Amino acid sequence: MATPIKKTDSEEKMRHAGVREQTQCRFCRRGEKYVDYKDIDTLERLLTHRGKIYSRKRSGNCASCQRKVNVAIKRARYMALLPYTI
């Protein structure tokens, strides 16, 4: 009969503290290699109501996708598809 694997105290504390496992960001899940600056619906979800770009931690993006998002938002602003401020 197999014995059950016991979790350590630190694993138990992390589970109860609200820390969850790292998941892939929305762009990695879709397999997108390029964040399109013309996709305004997606980019607007990554902005605050004041027009600021959400941080990586808040948006859930990985580092490489967050850099791509920043470039896409800045291009969309330059092309007047998104406002700089509201």
C-alpha positions, -999 to +999 in steps of 0.1 A: +000+000+000+014+034-010+019+060+017+004+094+010+029+122+003+028+148+032+030+184+024+055+206+042+045+233+065+056+260+040+034+245+013+004+244+036+010+281+046+012+292+010-020+274+001-038+291+029-022+325+023-039+328-011-008+322-032-016+302-063+004+285-089+018+306-118-002+303-149+005+314-184-005+349-195-034+355-219-011+359-249+010+328-242-022+307-237-034+318-272+000+312-287+003+348-300+037+359-310+027+395-318+004+419-299-015+438-325-018+476-318-051+476-338-068+452-314-083+480-293-106+457-272-077+437-258-055+467-252-083+486-234-085+458-209-049+464-200-054+501-192-069+518-162-100+541-166-075+570-165-054+555-194-025+541-174-010+508-184-015+481-158+016+465-143+027+430-150+015+418-116-020+433-121-025+423-158-010+388-153+013+391-183+047+375-186+077+398-190+081+394-228+044+398-234+042+429-212+070+445-232+050+437-264+018+451-248+036+483-239+049+488-274+014+480-289-003+505-265+022+532-274+018+526-311-020+527-307-017+560-288+005+575-315-020+564-342-049+580-321-066+547-315-062+550-278-060+582-257-029+592-238-050+604-208-087+606-201 
